[in-house]
Amino acid sequence: MIKEALLQMNRELAELRKFVVLLGSEQQSLLNNDTESLLALSEAKTQAAGQLMEMGSARRKALLVNSNDNMEKWIAKNAPASQALWSDIRKLAAEAQHLNSTNGELIQSRMRNNQQALGVLYNSSKSAAGIYGPDGQANIGSAGRHLGSG
């Protein structure tokens, strides 16, 4: 059981490394306004996150099923040599969480900028609606008195 747990933890660490790279790519795409790659990255990120959740759940189920311990206590009792491995998993998970949070902030910032730009365009289109008549000629200044009428 311990040997299988260590193999599982090594697989989880490898997947976390890939996930962190994926989040870094997403961040670069956001910073570079590379919207083309964001959809593919988003789909890959969703799949990878799901896989990591399944791996973590399977690890907890396999190791802690008959124990009231958390992972740190379980490792200290049953596999002390794997403490560095568990530490690496936790560090990468924290890095992934930080990257994901930063990417979320970047997305929110882009959305605010887009909303502001849309607001400006909408307001300018409303104020410009009366500039041209049905014949395509400018109507600027046509409201009011005409020269020579008085």
Phi and psi in degrees as a GROMACS rama.xvg file:
@    title "Ramachandran Plot"
@    xaxis  label "Phi"
@    yaxis  label "Psi"
@TYPE xy
-66.8474  -40.1318  ILE-2
-62.4715  -44.5632  LYS-3
-63.4193  -38.5956  GLU-4
-62.4585  -41.5836  ALA-5
-65.9564  -40.1859  LEU-6
-61.6321  -43.2058  LEU-7
-62.4729  -42.7459  GLN-8
-65.3307  -37.9298  MET-9
-64.7858  -39.2658  ASN-10
-65.2607  -40.9252  ARG-11
-63.0758  -41.5654  GLU-12
-62.2585  -43.4116  LEU-13
-62.2496  -41.5751  ALA-14
-67.5394  -37.2012  GLU-15
-63.2318  -39.7977  LEU-16
-60.4803  -44.7461  ARG-17
-62.3261  -39.6579  LYS-18
-64.9539  -41.9819  PHE-19
-63.407  -40.6701  VAL-20
-62.6634  -41.8359  VAL-21
-62.0241  -43.9356  LEU-22
-65.0583  -36.4043  LEU-23
-64.1897  -40.0524  GLY-24
-65.173  -40.238  SER-25
-61.4077  -42.794  GLU-26
-62.5228  -43.1063  GLN-27
-62.7767  -40.7244  GLN-28
-63.5012  -40.0984  SER-29
-65.6219  -43.2833  LEU-30
-67.9902  -32.2388  LEU-31
-93.0885  5.90769  ASN-32
54.8982  36.6198  ASN-33
-89.9725  77.5774  ASP-34
-69.3533  -22.9321  THR-35
-59.6152  -44.7059  GLU-36
-83.4526  -14.9252  SER-37
-64.661  -36.9867  LEU-38
-63.8886  -47.5808  LEU-39
-63.0637  -41.228  ALA-40
-65.2191  -38.4776  LEU-41
-62.9571  -43.1859  SER-42
-65.356  -43.1945  GLU-43
-64.1895  -39.2915  ALA-44
-64.8659  -42.0826  LYS-45
-62.3  -43.7368  THR-46
-64.1772  -45.7007  GLN-47
-64.5906  -40.8671  ALA-48
-63.7987  -41.6328  ALA-49
-61.9006  -42.0137  GLY-50
-64.9554  -41.7406  GLN-51
-65.0505  -38.1596  LEU-52
-63.9407  -41.7086  MET-53
-64.4578  -41.6221  GLU-54
-64.3972  -43.9157  MET-55
-63.9761  -41.4157  GLY-56
-64.0217  -43.61  SER-57
-63.4626  -39.8737  ALA-58
-63.0048  -48.6221  ARG-59
-62.0788  -41.8258  ARG-60
-63.857  -43.0528  LYS-61
-71.2209  -39.5419  ALA-62
-91.5077  -34.9327  LEU-63
-106.925  11.5913  LEU-64
-59.707  -39.5133  VAL-65
-111.298  31.9612  ASN-66
-140.919  146.449  SER-67
-95.2483  4.3709  ASN-68
-77.7571  159.064  ASP-69
-90.5862  179.534  ASN-70
-60.6565  -41.5999  MET-71
-59.6714  -46.4447  GLU-72
-67.1728  -41.189  LYS-73
-61.3564  -45.484  TRP-74
-63.9187  -43.6023  ILE-75
-59.4455  -37.6435  ALA-76
-80.3496  -40.8211  LYS-77
-109.015  -26.3019  ASN-78
-150.303  62.7751  ALA-79
-58.5155  -25.6774  PRO-80
-68.3637  -15.6357  ALA-81
-96.4826  10.731  SER-82
-61.8284  -38.0212  GLN-83
-65.6061  -39.449  ALA-84
-62.1709  -45.688  LEU-85
-64.2909  -38.5202  TRP-86
-62.0181  -42.0741  SER-87
-62.8429  -41.5799  ASP-88
-61.2103  -45.5232  ILE-89
-64.6515  -41.1624  ARG-90
-63.9128  -44.5285  LYS-91
-66.7727  -36.9378  LEU-92
-63.7521  -40.2148  ALA-93
-66.4603  -39.7632  ALA-94
-63.9346  -42.7419  GLU-95
-62.3878  -42.4637  ALA-96
-62.6912  -42.3708  GLN-97
-64.1892  -46.6461  HIS-98
-60.4481  -43.983  LEU-99
-63.778  -39.8809  ASN-100
-64.7955  -44.3923  SER-101
-62.3188  -42.4129  THR-102
-63.1449  -38.9327  ASN-103
-61.5933  -40.2525  GLY-104
-65.1717  -40.583  GLU-105
-62.3705  -41.7138  LEU-106
-63.7369  -44.1592  ILE-107
-61.1502  -40.7616  GLN-108
-62.5634  -44.3049  SER-109
-61.8705  -40.6442  ARG-110
-64.9829  -41.076  MET-111
-62.6422  -43.7832  ARG-112
-61.6618  -42.3469  ASN-113
-64.4391  -41.1894  ASN-114
-63.2487  -41.199  GLN-115
-64.6429  -43.8083  GLN-116
-63.4494  -41.9495  ALA-117
-63.3637  -39.2881  LEU-118
-61.7823  -43.6721  GLY-119
-62.789  -46.5831  VAL-120
-62.8504  -41.4936  LEU-121
-63.9226  -46.7119  TYR-122
-65.6026  -38.4448  ASN-123
-70.6197  -32.1662  SER-124
-71.3344  -33.6212  SER-125
-67.5415  -42.9008  LYS-126
-75.1415  -23.3999  SER-127
-89.9222  -4.30931  ALA-128
-61.1913  -33.0899  ALA-129
-92.2721  5.83615  GLY-130
-72.0799  -36.7776  ILE-131
-114.556  138.176  TYR-132
-86.5128  178.407  GLY-133
-61.3214  -23.7131  PRO-134
-86.6477  1.34097  ASP-135
85.4567  -0.328358  GLY-136
-88.5187  148.444  GLN-137
-66.5456  138.782  ALA-138
-105.805  10.3701  ASN-139
-63.2074  127.641  ILE-140
77.416  3.20878  GLY-141
-78.2147  -18.0717  SER-142
-84.1733  128.311  ALA-143
126.46  -163.762  GLY-144
-78.4754  145.138  ARG-145
-91.5719  149.932  HIS-146
-59.9304  137.978  LEU-147
84.871  -3.26513  GLY-148
-102.925  115.643  SER-149
